[in-house]
Amino acid sequence: QLQLVESGGGLVQPGGSLRLSCAASGFTSGYYAIGWFRQAPGKEREGVSCISSSGTRTDLADSVKGRFTISRDNAKNTVYLQMDSLKPEDTAVYYCAAYRVPYFSTYCRLSISPSWDSWGQGTQVTVSS
C-alpha cells in the first residue's frame, strides 16, 4: 500500500506563491500516476493537475493553467505543485492521489473516477489578504 503525505500549505496573500509537496512511502517500487485535487467548503472535489508515471505528460485544469506547475522527482518519491499568482478562489484543501499503472506510461487524468488507489490526508491552502 502506498502512503501519501502532503505538505506546504498555508496562508498566503493574493498574488503570492506556494509549493505543495506530495511524498510517497510504502510500496514505491511500482509505477504511479499522481494527481492533485482540491476541495473548497461546500463544493465537490475537483482535479487540479496530474503527472504521468514517466513524468512526460502533465495536465492542468483550465482554472489554473498558466499559474500552476506540476513536477516529480522519482528519486525522492515526491511530486510538487508550484502555485503562483494565487487567487482567493484557490482556497481549498489540496489532496494528492496515486493511481497504479503497469509500467512507465503517459497515463494522466484529472477525473475523480475511476477511483484512485491512494489518497493523502490533505493540506489547507488559504489565499486571503
Accessible surface in RSA format (square Angstrom, percent):
REM  Atomic radii and reference values for relative SASA: ProtOr
REM  Chains: A
REM  Algorithm: Lee & Richards
REM  Probe-radius: 1.40
REM  Slices: 20
REM RES _ NUM      All-atoms   Total-Side   Main-Chain    Non-polar    All polar
REM                ABS   REL    ABS   REL    ABS   REL    ABS   REL    ABS   REL
RES GLN A   1   149.06  83.4 103.63  75.7  45.43 108.2  49.89 106.2  99.17  75.2
RES LEU A   2     8.79   4.9   3.19   2.3   5.60  14.1   3.19   2.2   5.60  15.1
RES GLN A   3    85.71  47.9  81.88  59.8   3.83   9.1  50.86 108.3  34.86  26.4
RES LEU A   4     9.59   5.3   0.32   0.2   9.26  23.3   0.32   0.2   9.26  24.9
RES VAL A   5    81.86  53.9  80.48  72.9   1.38   3.3  80.48  69.9   1.38   3.7
RES GLU A   6     5.91   3.4   0.00   0.0   5.91  14.1   0.00   0.0   5.91   4.8
RES SER A   7    59.33  50.1  54.23  72.4   5.10  11.7  40.62  86.5  18.71  26.2
RES GLY A   8    36.86  45.5   0.00   N/A  36.86  45.5  24.33  66.8  12.53  28.1
RES GLY A   9    29.12  35.9   0.00   N/A  29.12  35.9   1.87   5.1  27.26  61.0
RES GLY A  10    29.51  36.4   0.00   N/A  29.51  36.4  29.48  80.9   0.04   0.1
RES LEU A  11   134.03  74.6 100.23  71.7  33.80  85.0 100.25  70.4  33.78  90.9
RES VAL A  12    22.68  14.9  17.83  16.1   4.84  11.7  22.68  19.7   0.00   0.0
RES GLN A  13   123.20  68.9 121.29  88.6   1.90   4.5  32.20  68.5  90.99  69.0
RES PRO A  14    60.58  44.2  38.66  35.2  21.93  79.7  39.25  32.4  21.33 132.6
RES GLY A  15    56.46  69.6   0.00   N/A  56.46  69.6  29.80  81.8  26.66  59.7
RES GLY A  16    21.42  26.4   0.00   N/A  21.42  26.4  20.60  56.5   0.82   1.8
RES SER A  17    57.57  48.6  37.87  50.5  19.71  45.4  22.06  47.0  35.51  49.7
RES LEU A  18    33.39  18.6  28.31  20.3   5.08  12.8  33.39  23.4   0.00   0.0
RES ARG A  19   132.62  55.7 117.17  59.7  15.45  36.8  27.79  38.0 104.83  63.5
RES LEU A  20     0.00   0.0   0.00   0.0   0.00   0.0   0.00   0.0   0.00   0.0
RES SER A  21    22.18  18.7  22.18  29.6   0.00   0.0   9.28  19.8  12.89  18.1
RES CYS A  22     2.20   1.7   0.88   1.0   1.32   3.1   0.00   0.0   2.20   2.4
RES ALA A  23    45.10  41.5  43.54  67.2   1.56   3.5  43.61  61.4   1.49   3.9
RES ALA A  24    23.13  21.3  12.04  18.6  11.09  25.2  12.21  17.2  10.92  28.9
RES SER A  25    58.65  49.6  55.49  74.1   3.16   7.3  43.34  92.3  15.31  21.4
RES GLY A  26    52.73  65.0   0.00   N/A  52.73  65.0  25.00  68.6  27.72  62.1
RES PHE A  27    87.64  43.8  80.72  50.0   6.93  18.0  85.62  51.9   2.02   5.8
RES THR A  28    43.81  31.2  27.27  27.6  16.54  39.4   4.85   6.5  38.97  58.9
RES SER A  29    91.19  77.1  57.54  76.8  33.65  77.5  56.74 120.8  34.45  48.3
RES GLY A  30    15.81  19.5   0.00   N/A  15.81  19.5   5.34  14.7  10.46  23.4
RES TYR A  31    83.61  39.0  81.16  46.2   2.45   6.4  36.52  27.4  47.09  58.0
RES TYR A  32    19.21   9.0  17.28   9.8   1.92   5.0  12.37   9.3   6.83   8.4
RES ALA A  33     0.13   0.1   0.13   0.2   0.00   0.0   0.13   0.2   0.00   0.0
RES ILE A  34     6.26   3.6   6.26   4.7   0.00   0.0   6.26   4.5   0.00   0.0
RES GLY A  35     0.14   0.2   0.00   N/A   0.14   0.2   0.14   0.4   0.00   0.0
RES TRP A  36     0.17   0.1   0.00   0.0   0.17   0.4   0.00   0.0   0.17   0.3
RES PHE A  37     0.70   0.4   0.70   0.4   0.00   0.0   0.70   0.4   0.00   0.0
RES ARG A  38    15.40   6.5  15.29   7.8   0.11   0.3   2.46   3.4  12.93   7.8
RES GLN A  39    60.42  33.8  55.98  40.9   4.44  10.6  10.27  21.9  50.15  38.0
RES ALA A  40    22.16  20.4  19.44  30.0   2.72   6.2  19.78  27.9   2.38   6.3
RES PRO A  41   122.44  89.2  94.00  85.7  28.44 103.4 106.46  87.9  15.98  99.3
RES GLY A  42    93.67 115.5   0.00   N/A  93.67 115.5  46.12 126.6  47.56 106.5
RES LYS A  43   143.55  70.0 131.51  80.7  12.05  28.7  83.39  75.1  60.16  64.1
RES GLU A  44   155.34  89.2 142.28 107.6  13.06  31.1  58.52 113.2  96.82  79.0
RES ARG A  45    74.37  31.2  59.50  30.3  14.87  35.4  14.95  20.4  59.43  36.0
RES GLU A  46    81.55  46.8  77.34  58.5   4.21  10.0  29.95  57.9  51.60  42.1
RES GLY A  47    14.03  17.3   0.00   N/A  14.03  17.3   0.51   1.4  13.52  30.3
RES VAL A  48     0.98   0.6   0.98   0.9   0.00   0.0   0.98   0.9   0.00   0.0
RES SER A  49     0.50   0.4   0.00   0.0   0.50   1.2   0.00   0.0   0.50   0.7
RES CYS A  50     0.00   0.0   0.00   0.0   0.00   0.0   0.00   0.0   0.00   0.0
RES ILE A  51     4.44   2.5   4.44   3.3   0.00   0.0   4.44   3.2   0.00   0.0
RES SER A  52     0.00   0.0   0.00   0.0   0.00   0.0   0.00   0.0   0.00   0.0
RES SER A  53     1.51   1.3   0.80   1.1   0.71   1.6   0.80   1.7   0.71   1.0
RES SER A  54    39.14  33.1  15.80  21.1  23.34  53.8  17.58  37.4  21.56  30.2
RES GLY A  55    28.58  35.2   0.00   N/A  28.58  35.2   7.45  20.4  21.12  47.3
RES THR A  56   107.31  76.3  68.04  69.0  39.26  93.6  72.84  97.8  34.47  52.1
RES ARG A  57   101.82  42.8  99.01  50.5   2.80   6.7  30.67  41.9  71.15  43.1
RES THR A  58    66.97  47.6  45.02  45.6  21.95  52.3  13.48  18.1  53.49  80.9
RES ASP A  59    46.61  32.6  42.47  42.3   4.14   9.8   6.91  16.3  39.69  39.6
RES LEU A  60    36.13  20.1  31.85  22.8   4.28  10.8  31.85  22.4   4.28  11.5
RES ALA A  61    20.72  19.1  16.73  25.8   3.99   9.1  20.72  29.2   0.00   0.0
RES ASP A  62   121.25  84.9  98.22  97.8  23.04  54.5  38.01  89.5  83.24  83.0
RES SER A  63    64.59  54.6  41.56  55.5  23.03  53.0  50.13 106.8  14.45  20.2
RES VAL A  64     0.15   0.1   0.15   0.1   0.00   0.0   0.15   0.1   0.00   0.0
RES LYS A  65   115.08  56.1  95.87  58.8  19.21  45.7  53.26  47.9  61.82  65.8
RES GLY A  66    84.16 103.8   0.00   N/A  84.16 103.8  44.17 121.2  39.99  89.6
RES ARG A  67    29.45  12.4  23.89  12.2   5.57  13.3  23.25  31.8   6.20   3.8
RES PHE A  68     4.63   2.3   0.00   0.0   4.63  12.1   0.00   0.0   4.63  13.3
RES THR A  69    81.47  57.9  79.13  80.2   2.34   5.6  53.03  71.2  28.45  43.0
RES ILE A  70    11.67   6.6   2.29   1.7   9.37  22.6   2.29   1.7   9.37  25.4
RES SER A  71    52.01  44.0  49.90  66.6   2.11   4.9  36.16  77.0  15.85  22.2
RES ARG A  72    53.94  22.6  25.79  13.1  28.15  67.0   6.68   9.1  47.26  28.6
RES ASP A  73    46.08  32.3  41.52  41.3   4.57  10.8  16.01  37.7  30.07  30.0
RES ASN A  74    69.30  47.8  52.86  51.1  16.44  39.6  33.50  80.6  35.80  34.6
RES ALA A  75   100.15  92.1  56.09  86.6  44.06 100.2  68.56  96.5  31.59  83.7
RES LYS A  76   137.22  66.9 116.82  71.7  20.40  48.6  70.63  63.6  66.59  70.9
RES ASN A  77    59.29  40.9  50.16  48.5   9.13  22.0  11.09  26.7  48.20  46.6
RES THR A  78    16.85  12.0  14.15  14.3   2.70   6.4   5.12   6.9  11.73  17.7
RES VAL A  79     5.88   3.9   5.88   5.3   0.00   0.0   5.88   5.1   0.00   0.0
RES TYR A  80    34.94  16.3  34.93  19.9   0.01   0.0  20.25  15.2  14.69  18.1
RES LEU A  81     0.00   0.0   0.00   0.0   0.00   0.0   0.00   0.0   0.00   0.0
RES GLN A  82    57.62  32.2  57.49  42.0   0.13   0.3  28.61  60.9  29.01  22.0
RES MET A  83     0.00   0.0   0.00   0.0   0.00   0.0   0.00   0.0   0.00   0.0
RES ASP A  84    51.75  36.3  51.75  51.5   0.00   0.0  18.74  44.1  33.02  32.9
RES SER A  85    59.22  50.0  54.67  73.0   4.54  10.5  18.55  39.5  40.66  57.0
RES LEU A  86     2.40   1.3   0.00   0.0   2.40   6.0   0.00   0.0   2.40   6.5
RES LYS A  87    87.27  42.6  86.74  53.2   0.53   1.3  40.27  36.2  47.00  50.1
RES PRO A  88    74.52  54.3  67.26  61.3   7.26  26.4  67.61  55.8   6.92  43.0
RES GLU A  89   119.87  68.8  93.81  71.0  26.07  62.1  60.31 116.7  59.56  48.6
RES ASP A  90     0.37   0.3   0.37   0.4   0.00   0.0   0.00   0.0   0.37   0.4
RES THR A  91    36.69  26.1  32.99  33.4   3.70   8.8  30.94  41.6   5.75   8.7
RES ALA A  92     1.09   1.0   0.64   1.0   0.45   1.0   1.09   1.5   0.00   0.0
RES VAL A  93    41.20  27.1  41.09  37.2   0.11   0.3  41.09  35.7   0.11   0.3
RES TYR A  94     0.00   0.0   0.00   0.0   0.00   0.0   0.00   0.0   0.00   0.0
RES TYR A  95    34.71  16.2  34.71  19.7   0.00   0.0   9.20   6.9  25.51  31.4
RES CYS A  96     0.00   0.0   0.00   0.0   0.00   0.0   0.00   0.0   0.00   0.0
RES ALA A  97     0.00   0.0   0.00   0.0   0.00   0.0   0.00   0.0   0.00   0.0
RES ALA A  98     0.00   0.0   0.00   0.0   0.00   0.0   0.00   0.0   0.00   0.0
RES TYR A  99    54.20  25.3  54.20  30.8   0.00   0.0  16.68  12.5  37.52  46.2
RES ARG A 100   121.19  50.9 107.72  54.9  13.47  32.1  32.54  44.5  88.65  53.7
RES VAL A 101     8.91   5.9   6.15   5.6   2.76   6.7   7.88   6.8   1.03   2.8
RES PRO A 102   110.22  80.3  77.44  70.6  32.78 119.1  90.60  74.8  19.61 121.9
RES TYR A 103   136.25  63.6 136.25  77.5   0.00   0.0  88.98  66.9  47.27  58.3
RES PHE A 104   116.27  58.2  98.95  61.3  17.31  45.1  99.05  60.1  17.22  49.3
RES SER A 105    22.00  18.6  14.00  18.7   8.01  18.4  21.87  46.6   0.13   0.2
RES THR A 106    80.83  57.5  78.77  79.9   2.06   4.9  44.87  60.3  35.96  54.4
RES TYR A 107    76.42  35.7  68.57  39.0   7.86  20.4  69.70  52.4   6.72   8.3
RES CYS A 108     7.06   5.3   0.00   0.0   7.06  16.6   0.00   0.0   7.06   7.6
RES ARG A 109    28.77  12.1  24.34  12.4   4.44  10.6  28.66  39.2   0.11   0.1
RES LEU A 110    43.32  24.1  34.07  24.4   9.24  23.2  34.58  24.3   8.73  23.5
RES SER A 111    54.81  46.3  44.17  58.9  10.64  24.5  46.75  99.5   8.06  11.3
RES ILE A 112    67.73  38.5  63.60  47.4   4.13  10.0  63.60  45.8   4.13  11.2
RES SER A 113    79.60  67.3  71.51  95.4   8.08  18.6  38.37  81.7  41.23  57.8
RES PRO A 114    80.83  58.9  73.66  67.1   7.16  26.0  80.65  66.6   0.18   1.1
RES SER A 115    90.48  76.5  77.08 102.9  13.40  30.9  46.06  98.1  44.43  62.2
RES TRP A 116    12.76   5.1   0.08   0.0  12.68  29.8   0.08   0.0  12.67  20.6
RES ASP A 117    77.57  54.3  53.67  53.4  23.89  56.5  22.29  52.5  55.28  55.1
RES SER A 118     8.52   7.2   4.10   5.5   4.42  10.2   6.35  13.5   2.17   3.0
RES TRP A 119    84.68  34.0  57.67  27.9  27.01  63.4  43.99  23.5  40.69  66.0
RES GLY A 120     9.06  11.2   0.00   N/A   9.06  11.2   1.70   4.7   7.36  16.5
RES GLN A 121   114.38  64.0  83.35  60.9  31.03  73.9  73.09 155.6  41.29  31.3
RES GLY A 122    11.82  14.6   0.00   N/A  11.82  14.6   0.62   1.7  11.20  25.1
RES THR A 123    18.77  13.4  13.98  14.2   4.80  11.4   6.87   9.2  11.90  18.0
RES GLN A 124    87.40  48.9  77.41  56.6   9.98  23.8  49.07 104.4  38.33  29.1
RES VAL A 125     0.00   0.0   0.00   0.0   0.00   0.0   0.00   0.0   0.00   0.0
RES THR A 126    43.71  31.1  43.71  44.3   0.00   0.0  31.49  42.3  12.22  18.5
RES VAL A 127     4.25   2.8   0.00   0.0   4.25  10.2   0.00   0.0   4.25  11.5
RES SER A 128    55.44  46.9  48.47  64.7   6.98  16.1  19.88  42.3  35.56  49.8
RES SER A 129   127.16 107.5  66.91  89.3  60.25 138.8  48.63 103.6  78.53 110.0
END  Absolute sums over single chains surface
CHAIN  1 A     6417.2       4901.3       1515.9       3500.8       2916.4
END  Absolute sums over all chains
TOTAL          6417.2       4901.3       1515.9       3500.8       2916.4
